[in-house]
Amino acid sequence: MKNSIDRSVLKFWDEKEARLEAAHLLDQMNLVMNEQSKQVTPFLSFAMREWTESVLRKEHLAYLAEGGFPETERVRIVIGPKGKILDVRDSQISLLWVRPTDPRAQLEHRQILGSLMGLGFRRDVFGDIQAGLKGYYIATTLEIAPFLLNQWTQSGRERIKVTLFEGQPDLLPDLGEERRITVNSSRLDAVIASAFRVSRGTAQEWITQGKVRREGLVVCKADVEVQPDNMISCRGYGRIKLLERSETRKERIAWQIVLFRSKRQ
């Protein structure tokens, strides 16, 4: 008897297009459960990623999200049977480097995305498009990378060079926004709530849902005490760099932080 995930979970989506996308993802999960094989999704938007991961957790399937960049928004999710060890390479992502042939010209994000869509591709075969010091980096599926390397020669009015990139991309630095926050304690949930200006309850939900990492590791306890130099990331919302801690005259704790807001694409 074949296993099948209850399709009532599709009621989460009101729009027909999103429901069809979610239905395809359920089909991939069912294949994993019944054939004990691995599946990799298209690139997912942030909302679809959240929904997919919630279903995967409920069904106790193994999964790994990868987007080709650190702190990426659009990801492919590798799905495996319960207990299966998954590898980043299973995501089948290629990173392309795009720059104008004219060194005086400048490319723009909208211009690049528009030219890719003009080639007839769907948005779900591309991940994030991020600016570098000398061009743009694009995460794409392994399947279409050869076509783009050979056939994609123009973006808007600009002639372009497209090459496969390996290594650490020289992304433009995000300088962030430095600010001072005050909290009753240095608990993780209190700092997150103050930094992102959300309720303490919302911050606790992010933590219990596995959205929060400290120094790259998922943190599941809201009462963890943060320390200077900690980097805290909240998936889909941004990152916090903790600088200095001090006390106010009213015996509250003041933190000097740098806030890097998420840029959803």
C-alpha positions as a Markdown table, in Angstrom:
| # | Residue | x | y | z |
|---|---|---|---|---|
| 1 | Met | 0.0 | 0.0 | 0.0 |
| 2 | Lys | 1.4 | 3.3 | -1.0 |
| 3 | Asn | 1.8 | 6.2 | 1.4 |
| 4 | Ser | 0.3 | 9.5 | 0.6 |
| 5 | Ile | 0.3 | 12.9 | 2.4 |
| 6 | Asp | -3.2 | 14.2 | 3.2 |
| 7 | Arg | -3.8 | 16.8 | 0.4 |
| 8 | Ser | -6.0 | 18.9 | 2.7 |
| 9 | Val | -2.8 | 20.8 | 3.5 |
| 10 | Leu | -3.2 | 22.4 | 0.1 |
| 11 | Lys | -6.0 | 24.5 | 1.5 |
| 12 | Phe | -3.4 | 26.8 | 2.9 |
| 13 | Trp | -3.0 | 28.3 | -0.5 |
| 14 | Asp | -5.8 | 30.5 | -1.9 |
| 15 | Glu | -4.3 | 31.3 | -5.3 |
| 16 | Lys | -4.6 | 28.6 | -7.9 |
| 17 | Glu | -1.1 | 28.9 | -9.2 |
| 18 | Ala | 0.4 | 28.5 | -5.7 |
| 19 | Arg | -1.8 | 25.5 | -5.0 |
| 20 | Leu | -0.7 | 23.8 | -8.2 |
| 21 | Glu | 3.0 | 24.4 | -7.2 |
| 22 | Ala | 2.3 | 23.0 | -3.7 |
| 23 | Ala | 0.6 | 20.0 | -5.2 |
| 24 | His | 3.7 | 19.2 | -7.3 |
| 25 | Leu | 5.8 | 19.4 | -4.2 |
| 26 | Leu | 3.5 | 17.0 | -2.4 |
| 27 | Asp | 3.9 | 14.6 | -5.4 |
| 28 | Gln | 7.7 | 14.8 | -4.9 |
| 29 | Met | 7.3 | 14.0 | -1.2 |
| 30 | Asn | 5.1 | 11.0 | -1.9 |
| 31 | Leu | 7.7 | 9.7 | -4.3 |
| 32 | Val | 10.3 | 9.9 | -1.6 |
| 33 | Met | 8.1 | 8.0 | 0.9 |
| 34 | Asn | 7.1 | 5.3 | -1.6 |
| 35 | Glu | 10.3 | 4.8 | -3.6 |
| 36 | Gln | 12.8 | 5.7 | -0.8 |
| 37 | Ser | 14.6 | 7.9 | -3.3 |
| 38 | Lys | 15.8 | 11.5 | -3.2 |
| 39 | Gln | 14.0 | 14.4 | -4.9 |
| 40 | Val | 15.0 | 18.1 | -5.4 |
| 41 | Thr | 12.5 | 20.9 | -5.7 |
| 42 | Pro | 12.6 | 23.9 | -8.0 |
| 43 | Phe | 13.7 | 27.1 | -6.5 |
| 44 | Leu | 11.1 | 28.1 | -4.0 |
| 45 | Ser | 9.9 | 31.5 | -2.8 |
| 46 | Phe | 10.2 | 32.3 | 0.9 |
| 47 | Ala | 6.5 | 31.6 | 1.6 |
| 48 | Met | 6.5 | 28.3 | -0.4 |
| 49 | Arg | 9.7 | 27.2 | 1.4 |
| 50 | Glu | 8.2 | 27.8 | 4.8 |
| 51 | Trp | 5.1 | 25.8 | 3.9 |
| 52 | Thr | 7.2 | 22.9 | 2.4 |
| 53 | Glu | 9.5 | 22.7 | 5.4 |
| 54 | Ser | 6.5 | 22.5 | 7.8 |
| 55 | Val | 5.0 | 19.6 | 5.8 |
| 56 | Leu | 8.4 | 17.8 | 5.7 |
| 57 | Arg | 8.8 | 18.2 | 9.4 |
| 58 | Lys | 5.3 | 16.8 | 10.0 |
| 59 | Glu | 6.0 | 13.8 | 7.8 |
| 60 | His | 9.5 | 13.2 | 9.4 |
| 61 | Leu | 11.3 | 13.3 | 6.0 |
| 62 | Ala | 14.9 | 14.4 | 5.7 |
| 63 | Tyr | 15.5 | 17.6 | 3.9 |
| 64 | Leu | 18.2 | 20.1 | 3.1 |
| 65 | Ala | 17.7 | 23.7 | 1.8 |
| 66 | Glu | 20.4 | 25.2 | -0.4 |
| 67 | Gly | 20.4 | 28.3 | -2.5 |
| 68 | Gly | 24.0 | 28.7 | -3.7 |
| 69 | Phe | 24.7 | 31.7 | -1.5 |
| 70 | Pro | 24.9 | 32.3 | 2.3 |
| 71 | Glu | 21.7 | 33.6 | 3.8 |
| 72 | Thr | 19.8 | 33.1 | 0.5 |
| 73 | Glu | 16.1 | 33.7 | 0.1 |
| 74 | Arg | 15.2 | 31.4 | -2.8 |
| 75 | Val | 16.3 | 27.8 | -2.3 |
| 76 | Arg | 16.0 | 24.3 | -3.7 |
| 77 | Ile | 15.0 | 21.7 | -1.1 |
| 78 | Val | 16.6 | 18.2 | -1.3 |
| 79 | Ile | 14.1 | 15.7 | 0.1 |
| 80 | Gly | 15.1 | 12.2 | 1.3 |
| 81 | Pro | 13.7 | 9.3 | 3.4 |
| 82 | Lys | 13.7 | 9.6 | 7.1 |
| 83 | Gly | 17.2 | 9.4 | 8.5 |
| 84 | Lys | 18.9 | 9.9 | 5.1 |
| 85 | Ile | 22.1 | 11.9 | 5.0 |
| 86 | Leu | 21.9 | 14.6 | 2.3 |
| 87 | Asp | 24.6 | 16.5 | 0.7 |
| 88 | Val | 24.7 | 20.1 | -0.7 |
| 89 | Arg | 25.7 | 18.7 | -4.1 |
| 90 | Asp | 22.3 | 16.9 | -4.2 |
| 91 | Ser | 20.7 | 20.4 | -4.8 |
| 92 | Gln | 22.2 | 20.5 | -8.3 |
| 93 | Ile | 22.8 | 24.2 | -8.4 |
| 94 | Ser | 25.1 | 26.1 | -10.7 |
| 95 | Leu | 26.5 | 29.5 | -9.9 |
| 96 | Leu | 26.9 | 31.8 | -12.9 |
| 97 | Trp | 28.9 | 35.0 | -13.1 |
| 98 | Val | 27.6 | 37.6 | -15.5 |
| 99 | Arg | 29.3 | 40.9 | -16.4 |
| 100 | Pro | 29.1 | 43.4 | -19.3 |
| 101 | Thr | 31.6 | 43.1 | -22.2 |
| 102 | Asp | 31.9 | 46.8 | -22.0 |
| 103 | Pro | 33.8 | 47.6 | -18.7 |
| 104 | Arg | 32.2 | 51.0 | -18.6 |
| 105 | Ala | 28.6 | 49.6 | -18.6 |
| 106 | Gln | 26.7 | 48.6 | -15.5 |
| 107 | Leu | 24.1 | 45.9 | -15.2 |
| 108 | Glu | 21.0 | 46.0 | -13.0 |
| 109 | His | 19.1 | 43.3 | -11.2 |
| 110 | Arg | 15.8 | 44.0 | -13.0 |
| 111 | Gln | 17.5 | 44.1 | -16.3 |
| 112 | Ile | 19.1 | 40.7 | -15.7 |
| 113 | Leu | 15.9 | 39.0 | -14.5 |
| 114 | Gly | 13.9 | 40.5 | -17.4 |
| 115 | Ser | 16.4 | 39.1 | -20.0 |
| 116 | Leu | 16.3 | 35.6 | -18.4 |
| 117 | Met | 12.5 | 35.6 | -18.4 |
| 118 | Gly | 12.6 | 36.8 | -22.0 |
| 119 | Leu | 14.4 | 33.6 | -22.9 |
| 120 | Gly | 11.3 | 31.7 | -21.9 |
| 121 | Phe | 12.4 | 30.3 | -18.6 |
| 122 | Arg | 10.2 | 30.1 | -15.5 |
| 123 | Arg | 11.2 | 31.9 | -12.3 |
| 124 | Asp | 11.6 | 28.7 | -10.4 |
| 125 | Val | 14.7 | 27.6 | -12.3 |
| 126 | Phe | 16.6 | 30.6 | -10.9 |
| 127 | Gly | 17.5 | 31.4 | -7.3 |
| 128 | Asp | 18.8 | 34.7 | -6.0 |
| 129 | Ile | 20.5 | 37.3 | -8.2 |
| 130 | Gln | 23.2 | 39.0 | -6.2 |
| 131 | Ala | 25.4 | 41.9 | -7.1 |
| 132 | Gly | 29.2 | 41.5 | -6.9 |
| 133 | Leu | 32.1 | 43.9 | -7.3 |
| 134 | Lys | 32.5 | 43.3 | -11.0 |
| 135 | Gly | 29.1 | 41.8 | -12.1 |
| 136 | Tyr | 26.2 | 39.7 | -10.9 |
| 137 | Tyr | 26.0 | 36.1 | -9.6 |
| 138 | Ile | 23.0 | 34.0 | -10.4 |
| 139 | Ala | 22.0 | 30.7 | -8.8 |
| 140 | Thr | 20.4 | 28.4 | -11.4 |
| 141 | Thr | 19.5 | 24.8 | -11.9 |
| 142 | Leu | 22.3 | 22.5 | -13.1 |
| 143 | Glu | 20.0 | 21.5 | -16.1 |
| 144 | Ile | 19.8 | 24.9 | -17.7 |
| 145 | Ala | 23.3 | 26.2 | -17.0 |
| 146 | Pro | 24.8 | 24.9 | -20.2 |
| 147 | Phe | 22.2 | 26.7 | -22.3 |
| 148 | Leu | 22.8 | 30.0 | -20.6 |
| 149 | Leu | 26.6 | 29.6 | -20.9 |
| 150 | Asn | 26.3 | 29.1 | -24.7 |
| 151 | Gln | 23.2 | 31.1 | -25.6 |
| 152 | Trp | 22.7 | 34.0 | -23.2 |
| 153 | Thr | 24.7 | 36.8 | -24.7 |
| 154 | Gln | 22.7 | 40.0 | -24.0 |
| 155 | Ser | 20.9 | 41.6 | -21.0 |
| 156 | Gly | 18.8 | 44.6 | -22.1 |
| 157 | Arg | 21.0 | 46.6 | -24.4 |
| 158 | Glu | 24.2 | 45.3 | -23.0 |
| 159 | Arg | 26.3 | 42.5 | -24.4 |
| 160 | Ile | 27.4 | 40.2 | -21.6 |
| 161 | Lys | 29.9 | 37.4 | -20.7 |
| 162 | Val | 28.5 | 34.4 | -18.8 |
| 163 | Thr | 30.8 | 32.0 | -17.1 |
| 164 | Leu | 30.5 | 29.2 | -14.5 |
| 165 | Phe | 31.7 | 30.4 | -11.1 |
| 166 | Glu | 33.3 | 28.2 | -8.5 |
| 167 | Gly | 34.6 | 29.4 | -5.1 |
| 168 | Gln | 33.5 | 32.3 | -2.9 |
| 169 | Pro | 31.8 | 35.1 | -4.8 |
| 170 | Asp | 32.9 | 38.7 | -4.2 |
| 171 | Leu | 29.5 | 40.0 | -3.2 |
| 172 | Leu | 29.0 | 43.7 | -2.5 |
| 173 | Pro | 29.1 | 44.1 | 1.3 |
| 174 | Asp | 25.9 | 44.9 | 3.1 |
| 175 | Leu | 26.9 | 47.6 | 5.6 |
| 176 | Gly | 23.7 | 47.2 | 7.6 |
| 177 | Glu | 22.1 | 49.8 | 9.9 |
| 178 | Glu | 23.7 | 50.4 | 13.2 |
| 179 | Arg | 21.4 | 51.1 | 16.1 |
| 180 | Arg | 21.0 | 50.9 | 19.9 |
| 181 | Ile | 18.3 | 48.8 | 21.6 |
| 182 | Thr | 17.4 | 48.4 | 25.2 |
| 183 | Val | 16.0 | 45.2 | 26.7 |
| 184 | Asn | 15.2 | 43.8 | 30.2 |
| 185 | Ser | 17.6 | 40.8 | 29.7 |
| 186 | Ser | 20.0 | 39.4 | 27.1 |
| 187 | Arg | 17.8 | 36.5 | 26.3 |
| 188 | Leu | 17.7 | 35.6 | 22.6 |
| 189 | Asp | 13.9 | 36.2 | 22.2 |
| 190 | Ala | 14.2 | 39.7 | 23.9 |
| 191 | Val | 17.0 | 40.8 | 21.7 |
| 192 | Ile | 15.3 | 39.6 | 18.5 |
| 193 | Ala | 12.0 | 41.2 | 19.4 |
| 194 | Ser | 13.7 | 44.6 | 20.1 |
| 195 | Ala | 15.9 | 44.5 | 17.0 |
| 196 | Phe | 13.2 | 43.6 | 14.5 |
| 197 | Arg | 10.5 | 45.5 | 16.4 |
| 198 | Val | 8.2 | 42.5 | 16.8 |
| 199 | Ser | 6.4 | 41.1 | 19.8 |
| 200 | Arg | 8.2 | 38.7 | 22.2 |
| 201 | Gly | 5.7 | 36.0 | 21.2 |
| 202 | Thr | 6.6 | 36.4 | 17.5 |
| 203 | Ala | 10.3 | 36.1 | 18.3 |
| 204 | Gln | 9.6 | 32.9 | 20.3 |
| 205 | Glu | 7.7 | 31.5 | 17.3 |
| 206 | Trp | 10.6 | 32.1 | 15.0 |
| 207 | Ile | 12.9 | 30.3 | 17.4 |
| 208 | Thr | 10.6 | 27.2 | 17.9 |
| 209 | Gln | 10.1 | 27.0 | 14.1 |
| 210 | Gly | 13.8 | 26.7 | 13.6 |
| 211 | Lys | 14.2 | 30.0 | 11.8 |
| 212 | Val | 16.9 | 31.4 | 14.2 |
| 213 | Arg | 20.6 | 30.6 | 14.0 |
| 214 | Arg | 23.5 | 31.9 | 16.2 |
| 215 | Glu | 26.9 | 31.7 | 14.6 |
| 216 | Gly | 25.4 | 29.4 | 11.9 |
| 217 | Leu | 23.8 | 26.9 | 14.3 |
| 218 | Val | 20.0 | 26.6 | 14.9 |
| 219 | Val | 19.0 | 27.7 | 18.3 |
| 220 | Cys | 15.8 | 26.1 | 19.8 |
| 221 | Lys | 15.7 | 27.8 | 23.2 |
| 222 | Ala | 14.3 | 31.3 | 23.7 |
| 223 | Asp | 16.1 | 31.8 | 27.0 |
| 224 | Val | 19.7 | 31.4 | 25.6 |
| 225 | Glu | 21.9 | 34.3 | 26.6 |
| 226 | Val | 23.5 | 36.2 | 23.7 |
| 227 | Gln | 27.1 | 37.6 | 23.8 |
| 228 | Pro | 29.0 | 40.4 | 22.1 |
| 229 | Asp | 30.2 | 39.5 | 18.6 |
| 230 | Asn | 27.4 | 37.0 | 18.1 |
| 231 | Met | 25.8 | 36.9 | 14.7 |
| 232 | Ile | 22.1 | 36.0 | 14.8 |
| 233 | Ser | 20.2 | 35.3 | 11.7 |
| 234 | Cys | 16.4 | 35.1 | 11.4 |
| 235 | Arg | 15.5 | 33.3 | 8.2 |
| 236 | Gly | 13.4 | 35.6 | 5.9 |
| 237 | Tyr | 13.9 | 38.7 | 8.1 |
| 238 | Gly | 17.6 | 39.4 | 8.4 |
| 239 | Arg | 20.6 | 39.2 | 10.6 |
| 240 | Ile | 21.8 | 41.0 | 13.8 |
| 241 | Lys | 25.5 | 41.6 | 14.7 |
| 242 | Leu | 25.9 | 42.2 | 18.4 |
| 243 | Leu | 28.6 | 44.8 | 19.2 |
| 244 | Glu | 28.7 | 46.2 | 22.7 |
| 245 | Arg | 26.6 | 45.6 | 25.8 |
| 246 | Ser | 26.1 | 48.2 | 28.6 |
| 247 | Glu | 23.7 | 49.1 | 31.3 |
| 248 | Thr | 21.3 | 52.1 | 31.4 |
| 249 | Arg | 20.6 | 54.3 | 34.4 |
| 250 | Lys | 17.2 | 52.4 | 34.8 |
| 251 | Glu | 19.1 | 49.1 | 35.1 |
| 252 | Arg | 18.1 | 47.9 | 31.7 |
| 253 | Ile | 20.6 | 46.4 | 29.2 |
| 254 | Ala | 21.6 | 48.4 | 26.2 |
| 255 | Trp | 23.0 | 46.7 | 23.1 |
| 256 | Gln | 24.8 | 48.4 | 20.2 |
| 257 | Ile | 23.9 | 46.3 | 17.1 |
| 258 | Val | 24.1 | 46.2 | 13.3 |
| 259 | Leu | 20.9 | 45.1 | 11.6 |
| 260 | Phe | 21.0 | 43.6 | 8.2 |
| 261 | Arg | 17.5 | 43.4 | 6.8 |
| 262 | Ser | 16.5 | 40.6 | 4.4 |
| 263 | Lys | 16.2 | 41.4 | 0.7 |
| 264 | Arg | 13.6 | 39.1 | -0.7 |
| 265 | Gln | 13.9 | 38.5 | -4.4 |
